[in-house]
């Protein structure tokens, strides 16, 4: 079945346009302002993490690292980005995020780790990405709950897909969808 998909002419449908993201601006691991303005024109994959998380985040981040390796082989690598938003920004300072990203071999020119005002990041998660985030004060080792999804965003800040960040099973699908969304820009509308 997978072989069928690869044949030319047997095109997968384009990832649907789900909804628009609001503009946002946070602080990157370099301590610089970074946000939607810098991402406009790129196809990017977003996720929400926090560095003290011991369960889902290391799995998600290692999947993002694999995606980085895979996408870096693309001729369109310059038009792609990866963005990890911290839902624990008080702890996750730019320095902490730099160390965390380095541990996963992040190419910081393409993969940004963002921190900022917690209320704004949480608002972007809940209302922008429509992903839940909450406190779980009773959970030892998991003080925060957040959705373990990887999210595909296009050049116009529109969400195009949600993928399971935990299993890695949708890895091929994400890579394919990134390429397909990039191709849209090459084809004039209408």
C-alpha positions in Angstrom: 0.0 0.0 0.0 2.8 2.5 0.9 4.5 1.8 -2.5 1.3 2.8 -4.3 1.5 6.3 -2.8 5.0 6.9 -4.1 3.9 6.5 -7.8 3.6 9.8 -9.7 0.1 10.7 -10.5 -1.2 8.9 -7.4 -1.2 12.2 -5.4 -2.2 12.3 -1.8 -4.8 15.1 -1.2 -3.3 18.3 0.0 -3.3 18.8 3.8 -6.5 20.8 4.6 -6.4 24.4 5.8 -7.7 24.0 9.3 -7.4 27.5 10.8 -5.3 30.6 11.1 -2.8 31.2 13.8 -2.7 34.6 15.5 0.5 36.6 15.3 2.9 35.9 18.2 6.3 37.0 19.4 8.5 35.3 22.0 12.1 34.9 22.9 14.3 32.3 21.2 17.0 30.2 22.8 19.5 32.9 21.7 17.6 35.5 23.8 16.4 37.2 20.6 12.8 38.2 19.7 11.3 35.5 17.4 7.8 34.9 16.2 5.3 34.7 13.5 6.9 37.5 11.5 10.2 35.5 11.2 8.2 32.3 10.3 6.1 33.9 7.5 7.0 32.3 4.2 8.3 29.1 5.8 6.6 25.8 6.3 7.1 24.7 9.9 6.4 22.1 12.5 5.5 23.2 16.0 5.3 21.4 19.3 4.9 22.3 23.0 7.4 21.0 25.5 9.0 21.8 28.8 12.6 20.7 29.7 11.7 19.3 33.1 9.2 17.0 31.5 10.4 13.4 31.8 7.7 11.5 29.9 6.3 12.8 26.7 8.8 15.7 25.9 11.9 13.6 25.4 10.0 11.4 23.0 8.5 14.3 21.1 11.9 16.1 21.0 13.7 13.1 19.7 11.0 12.8 17.0 11.6 16.5 16.1 15.3 15.8 16.0 14.7 13.0 13.5 12.5 15.2 11.5 15.2 17.8 11.4 17.7 15.2 10.1 15.2 14.1 7.4 14.0 17.6 6.3 17.6 18.9 6.2 18.2 16.5 3.3 15.5 18.5 1.3 16.5 21.0 -1.3 13.9 23.3 0.4 15.5 23.1 3.8 15.9 26.9 3.9 12.1 27.3 3.6 11.4 25.0 6.6 11.6 25.5 10.3 10.9 23.7 13.6 9.6 25.5 16.6 9.3 24.1 20.2 7.4 26.4 22.5 8.0 26.0 26.3 4.9 25.7 28.4 7.2 26.2 31.5 8.9 29.5 30.5 9.7 30.6 34.1 12.1 27.6 34.3 13.0 27.3 30.6 15.2 30.4 30.1 17.0 30.8 26.8 20.1 29.3 28.4 18.2 26.2 29.6 16.6 25.9 26.2 20.0 26.1 24.4 21.3 23.3 26.6 18.2 21.2 26.0 18.2 21.8 22.2 22.0 21.1 22.0 21.4 17.7 23.7 19.2 16.8 20.8 21.6 18.1 18.1 19.3 21.0 17.2 20.3 23.1 14.3 19.4 26.4 15.9 19.4 28.2 12.5 16.3 26.1 11.7 15.0 24.8 15.0 13.9 27.5 17.5 13.1 26.9 21.2 10.8 29.7 22.4 10.1 31.0 25.9 8.3 34.1 27.0 5.4 35.2 29.2 3.6 32.1 30.3 0.1 33.5 29.9 0.8 34.4 26.3 2.3 31.0 25.4 -0.6 29.1 27.1 -3.0 31.4 25.3 -1.3 30.6 22.0 -1.5 26.8 22.8 -5.2 26.9 23.8 -6.6 29.5 21.5 -4.1 29.6 18.6 -3.2 25.9 18.2 -6.4 24.6 20.0 -4.2 22.4 22.1 -4.9 21.9 25.8 -2.4 23.0 28.4 -3.0 22.9 32.2 -1.4 22.6 35.6 -1.5 19.2 37.3 -0.1 20.1 40.8 -0.7 16.6 42.2 1.4 14.8 39.5 5.0 14.4 40.6 7.3 14.8 37.7 4.4 16.0 35.5 3.5 19.4 37.0 2.0 20.5 33.6 -0.2 18.8 31.1 0.1 19.7 27.5 -0.8 18.0 24.2 1.9 15.9 22.6 1.2 16.8 19.1 3.4 18.0 16.2 1.6 20.6 14.2 2.2 21.5 10.6 1.9 25.3 9.8 2.1 26.7 6.3 3.8 29.9 4.9 0.7 31.9 5.7 0.5 30.9 9.4 -2.4 28.4 8.7 -2.5 25.1 10.6 -2.5 22.2 8.1 -2.3 19.2 10.3 -1.9 17.6 13.7 0.3 14.5 14.2 1.0 12.2 17.1 4.2 13.3 18.6 4.6 10.2 20.7 4.6 7.2 18.4 6.6 8.4 15.4 4.3 6.4 13.2 3.2 9.5 11.3 6.8 10.5 10.7 6.6 9.7 6.9 3.3 11.5 6.7 4.6 14.7 8.3 7.6 14.8 6.0 5.4 14.2 2.9 2.9 16.9 4.0 5.7 19.4 4.6 6.9 18.8 1.0 3.4 19.0 -0.4 2.6 22.3 1.4 5.9 23.7 0.2 5.0 22.8 -3.4 1.8 24.9 -3.2 4.0 28.0 -3.1 5.6 27.1 -6.4 2.2 26.8 -8.1 0.5 30.1 -8.8 -3.1 30.2 -7.4 -6.0 29.7 -9.7 
